[in-house]
Amino acid sequence: MAGAVEQVLGGLPARQVEAFRLVGDEGCGLDEVAARLGCTAMAARLCAHRARASICRHLGEASGVAG
């Protein structure tokens, strides 16, 4: 599954990938993610959400689950 996640991340905008990794891998809060990305906390939240949604959508399609 990790390979599938990396494949999806490879097709996403860099900002979404960075937000996803900072929140998920490094455990950063949205204020810290925003500071690193140079955006608002809301924009950082949206970037991380879009990355997660893309991953979930891809994994659902790969497993044949409708979503």
Buried (B, 14 or more C-beta within 10 A) or exposed (E): EEEEBEEBBEEBEEBBBBBBBBBEEEEBEBEBBBEBBEBEBEBBBBBBBBBBEBBEEBBEEEEEEEE
